[in-house]
């Protein structure tokens, strides 16, 4: 069995080694012509690695969220906005825009943050090349960080939804 101090020393040594690797990569990137390519290639590989509370989806999932939910929500919002404007309805009717606007905000935020809210709340991740293929997250601390990140993204989406829906309701009524 390892003592607490042994584990702490191992973590400190790992963090120190990790820092030295980044410093070496940065030096290599700035001092050699081919270093720029190697540095950015390693950075792109490391961006697809699960990090609790930071990143829980890989590139295929990111594109799926941006294209399906983000742009899909924008298209539905614009279509609904156009219909509401032509019907010349009062601003309270524009509240129905909140649903597609929220869907769009969630899609774009999840793509930007490289983080799926549903996965974060349910303790899973997908770092594979297949959309929807999940693996369980190990460790309660990791799951807690993911839940906090998911809550943060949901809060941002609610704020964006409120602002955008209010602006569309006011603007749509003025048309």
Secondary structure, DSSP 4 states (H G I P E B T S, - for coil): ---HHHHHHHHHHHHHHHHHHHHHHHHHHHHSHHHHHHHHHHHHHHHTS-BTTTB-B-HHHHHHIIIIIIHHHHHHHHHHHHHHHHHT--GGGGGGHHHHHHHHHHHHHHHHHT--HHHHHHTEEB-SSSTT--EEPP-HHHHHHHHHHHHHHHHHHHHHHHHHHHHHHHHHHH-
